Amino acid sequence: MDKHKYLNLAERIVTGDVPGADAFKEMIDMPERRVFDLFAGADFIREFYFGREIHLCTICNAKSGRCTEDCAFCAQSAFARTDAPVYPLLAKDKLQAGALAAANGRINRYSIVTSGKRLLRKEVAAVANAIRELDVHDLGYCASLGILDRKDFALLKEAGVTRLHHNLETSESFFSQICTTHTYQERVETIKSAKEAGLSVCVGGLFGMGETDSQVLELALTIRELDVDSVPINFLTPIKGTRLENVRALTPLRCLKIIAMFRYVLPGKDILVCGGREAKLKELHPMVFYAGASGIMTGNYLTTSGRTLENDLEMIENLQFSVRKDASSTRN
């Protein structure tokens, strides 16, 4: 019966119905063994908005380590004791090489990601100059450079960057347990400022840090209120030397439940499964699309290894999906 109920809910959602929090609370609270009851509706919503095309993105870890912030999960934090690589902002040719490789690999978006609370203005200018000089068609450019301001956004936008990536990481009610060196509101204001500057925005979170199911829903509803364009979902891979090195809070079914609930809450937004998808979903990894995901991050992550592009393309083909063709869409 629940399968029919959630499919009916999905049919109402695509006609414009906006369910209240109670409908989603029932989803996130359901036993993990019942998660497949959500799939028919989640898959219906994904296909309604995105067809059978899958968005692919990839990142460049452009500045690594020695971050002043104390995020409990992060191997690059100066408060952690890890063997994460440490290096300054990459040279222009290396930033551009990543974009050229992405364009040749059928990838839709290329993101430059840096450690630290924010880049210095001269470093933002260096990233902008690297993007400005590229002549690559059918590839969208993203930047994840920390807590920036309107001058930074204007500089990036003029250079051809069309999207800011800036995760909230978790719910406001849990954030102080994860980070104390900056506030949740600083992150929210960065997102709002980027939107006001005319940039598309990519905002998601990291799950498995000890947050409750209610806090997962809290984050999803906050993202819905912010009305962003793309939502990356990451699953914690505990790293030795971080405060969360011993946390083991995820099962494959809980991962799928989170993805599905986000699809119902954010029906027309890209939902991209990123860090931790292989390690945490295990054999159920290909089911992310049927849980509602419309894209994945391919290649390596910031300090952990990911799947190769070749393996991801093979998976997409085997499932009879295709890689999205239009990288200029605001959904990308």
C-alpha positions in Angstrom: 0.0 0.0 0.0 2.8 2.5 0.8 4.2 2.1 -2.7 0.9 3.3 -4.1 0.7 6.1 -1.6 4.1 7.5 -2.4 3.5 7.1 -6.2 0.3 9.1 -5.8 2.2 11.7 -3.8 4.8 11.9 -6.6 2.1 12.4 -9.2 0.7 15.3 -7.1 4.1 16.8 -6.7 4.8 17.0 -10.4 1.6 18.9 -10.9 2.7 21.6 -8.4 1.6 20.3 -5.0 4.0 21.2 -2.2 3.6 18.7 0.6 4.2 19.9 4.2 6.9 18.6 6.5 4.7 15.9 7.9 4.6 14.0 4.6 8.4 14.0 4.5 8.9 13.1 8.1 7.0 9.9 7.5 9.5 9.0 4.8 12.7 9.8 6.7 11.3 7.9 9.8 10.4 4.8 7.9 12.4 1.6 8.6 15.3 1.1 6.2 13.9 -2.2 5.0 10.9 -0.3 3.6 12.9 2.2 1.6 12.1 0.6 -1.7 8.5 1.7 -1.2 9.8 5.2 -2.1 11.4 4.2 -5.3 8.5 4.2 -7.8 7.6 7.8 -6.8 11.1 9.0 -6.6 12.0 7.5 -10.0 8.8 9.0 -11.5 9.7 12.5 -10.3 13.3 12.2 -11.6 12.1 11.0 -15.0 9.4 13.7 -15.2 12.0 16.5 -14.8 15.2 15.0 -16.2 14.2 12.1 -18.5 16.8 9.4 -18.6 19.7 11.8 -18.9 22.4 11.8 -16.1 24.4 14.8 -15.2 28.1 14.3 -14.7 30.4 16.6 -12.8 34.0 16.4 -11.7 36.2 18.5 -9.4 39.8 19.8 -9.2 41.3 20.0 -5.7 43.0 23.3 -6.5 44.3 24.2 -3.1 44.7 21.6 -0.4 45.3 21.5 3.4 46.0 23.8 6.2 42.4 25.0 6.5 41.8 27.3 9.4 38.3 25.9 10.0 37.6 23.1 12.5 35.0 21.0 10.5 35.0 17.7 12.2 34.9 15.6 9.1 37.6 17.3 7.1 41.0 15.8 6.5 42.3 19.2 5.3 41.5 21.0 8.6 44.5 22.3 10.5 42.8 20.8 13.6 43.0 17.3 12.1 46.1 15.0 12.0 46.0 13.4 8.7 48.2 12.8 5.7 46.1 14.8 3.4 48.1 16.6 0.7 49.1 20.2 1.4 49.8 22.6 -1.5 49.0 26.2 -2.5 46.7 27.3 -5.4 47.6 25.3 -8.5 49.1 27.1 -11.4 46.9 28.2 -14.3 47.9 25.5 -16.7 47.0 22.8 -14.1 43.6 24.4 -13.5 43.0 24.5 -17.2 44.2 20.9 -17.8 41.4 19.6 -15.6 38.8 21.4 -17.6 40.2 20.2 -20.9 40.2 16.6 -19.6 36.6 17.0 -18.4 35.4 18.4 -21.8 37.0 15.4 -23.6 35.2 13.0 -21.2 31.6 13.9 -21.8 31.4 15.6 -18.4 28.9 18.4 -18.0 30.5 20.5 -15.3 34.0 21.2 -14.0 34.5 22.7 -10.5 37.5 24.3 -9.0 37.6 23.6 -5.2 39.9 25.1 -2.6 40.6 24.6 1.1 40.2 27.4 3.6 37.5 29.7 4.9 37.9 31.7 1.7 40.4 32.5 -1.0 42.2 35.8 -1.0 41.0 38.2 -3.6 44.1 37.8 -5.7 43.6 34.0 -5.6 40.0 34.4 -6.7 41.3 36.5 -9.6 43.8 33.8 -10.5 41.0 31.2 -10.7 38.9 33.7 -12.8 41.8 34.2 -15.2 42.3 30.5 -15.7 38.6 30.1 -16.6 38.5 33.2 -18.7 41.2 32.0 -21.1 39.6 28.6 -21.7 37.8 28.1 -25.0 35.9 24.9 -24.2 32.3 24.5 -25.4 29.6 22.5 -23.7 31.3 22.6 -20.3 29.9 24.5 -17.4 32.3 26.0 -14.8 31.8 25.9 -11.1 33.8 27.3 -8.2 33.9 26.2 -4.5 36.2 28.8 -2.9 34.7 29.3 0.5 32.8 32.2 2.0 33.0 34.9 -0.7 31.4 38.3 -1.2 29.8 40.1 -4.1 33.0 41.5 -5.5 34.3 37.9 -5.8 31.1 36.7 -7.4 31.2 39.5 -10.0 34.8 38.6 -10.9 34.0 34.9 -11.3 30.8 35.5 -13.3 32.6 37.9 -15.7 35.2 35.2 -16.3 32.6 32.6 -17.2 31.9 30.8 -14.0 28.2 30.2 -13.9 27.7 28.3 -10.6 28.9 28.6 -7.0 29.2 25.4 -5.0 28.8 26.0 -1.2 27.5 23.2 0.9 25.6 23.8 4.1 26.9 20.4 5.2 24.2 19.6 7.7 21.2 21.2 9.5 21.4 24.4 11.5 20.5 22.5 14.7 23.5 20.1 14.3 26.0 22.5 12.7 27.7 23.7 16.0 28.6 20.1 16.7 30.5 19.9 13.4 32.1 23.4 13.1 32.7 26.2 15.5 35.0 28.5 13.6 32.3 30.0 11.4 28.5 30.1 11.6 25.7 28.5 9.7 24.4 32.0 8.9 27.7 32.9 7.1 27.1 30.0 4.8 23.5 30.9 4.2 24.4 34.5 3.4 27.1 33.4 1.0 24.5 31.4 -0.9 22.0 34.3 -1.0 24.7 36.7 -2.1 25.7 34.4 -5.0 22.1 34.2 -6.1 21.8 38.0 -6.0 24.9 38.2 -8.1 23.2 36.1 -10.8 25.1 32.9 -10.3 23.5 29.5 -10.2 24.1 27.8 -6.8 24.9 24.2 -5.8 24.1 23.5 -2.2 24.0 20.1 -0.4 25.3 18.2 2.6 27.3 15.5 4.1 25.5 12.6 5.8 26.5 10.1 8.4 28.2 12.5 10.8 25.8 11.6 13.7 22.8 13.7 12.6 19.3 12.4 13.3 16.8 11.6 10.6 14.9 14.7 11.6 18.0 16.8 11.0 18.4 15.3 7.6 14.9 16.5 6.8 15.7 19.9 8.4 18.5 20.3 5.9 16.4 19.3 2.9 13.7 21.8 3.9 16.3 24.6 4.4 17.6 23.9 0.9 14.1 24.0 -0.5 13.6 27.4 1.1 16.9 28.7 -0.4 15.7 27.5 -3.9 19.0 26.5 -5.2 19.7 24.8 -8.5 21.7 21.6 -7.7 22.0 19.5 -4.6 25.0 17.3 -4.0 24.6 14.5 -1.5 27.8 13.2 0.1 28.2 10.3 2.5 30.9 10.4 5.2 34.0 8.3 4.7 35.5 8.5 8.2 39.2 9.5 7.9 41.7 8.7 10.6 42.9 11.8 12.4 39.6 13.7 12.1 37.2 14.1 15.0 34.7 11.8 13.2 37.2 9.0 12.5 35.2 6.4 14.5 31.7 7.4 13.3 29.9 4.5 11.6 26.3 5.9 11.1 25.4 4.8 7.5 24.0 1.7 5.8 23.4 1.4 2.1 19.6 1.5 2.7 19.9 4.7 4.8 21.8 6.3 2.0 19.1 5.4 -0.5 16.4 6.7 1.9 18.2 10.0 2.1 18.4 10.3 -1.6 14.8 9.4 -2.2 13.5 11.8 0.5 15.5 14.6 -1.1 14.0 13.9 -4.4 10.4 14.2 -3.0 11.3 17.5 -1.2 13.2 19.0 -4.2 11.5 17.6 -7.2 12.8 19.8 -10.0 16.3 20.2 -8.7 19.4 18.2 -9.8 20.3 15.8 -7.0 23.9 14.6 -7.4 25.4 11.7 -5.5 29.0 12.5 -4.8 31.5 11.6 -2.1 31.2 8.2 -0.5 28.8 6.7 -2.9 30.9 3.6 -3.7 32.1 3.0 -0.1 28.7 3.5 1.5 26.2 2.1 -1.0 28.3 -0.9 -1.9 26.4 -3.3 -4.2 23.4 -1.0 -4.2 25.3 1.8 -5.7 23.6 1.7 -9.2 20.3 2.1 -7.5 20.9 5.8 -6.8 19.1 6.8 -10.0 16.0 4.8 -9.1 16.1 6.5 -5.7 15.8 9.8 -7.5 19.4 11.0 -8.2 19.8 12.8 -11.5 23.5 12.9 -11.5 26.8 11.8 -10.0 30.3 13.2 -9.4 32.8 11.2 -11.3 36.5 10.8 -10.7 38.4 11.5 -7.4 37.1 13.6 -4.5 39.1 16.0 -2.4 41.2 13.6 -0.4 39.6 10.2 -1.2 39.5 8.2 -4.4 36.4 7.8 -6.5 35.3 5.8 -9.5 36.8 6.2 -12.9 34.9 8.0 -15.6 35.1 4.8 -17.7 33.4 2.8 -15.0 30.7 5.4 -14.5 30.0 5.6 -18.2 29.7 1.8 -18.4 27.2 1.8 -15.4 25.1 4.5 -17.1 25.0 2.6 -20.4 24.2 -0.7 -18.7 21.2 0.9 -16.9 20.1 2.3 -20.3 20.5 5.9 -19.2 22.5 8.5 -21.1 24.9 11.3 -20.2 23.1 14.7 -20.4 24.0 16.6 -23.5 23.1 20.2 -22.6 25.6 21.7 -20.1 24.2 25.2 -20.5 20.9 24.3 -18.8 20.3 26.0 -15.5 19.6 22.5 -14.2 23.2 21.5 -14.8 
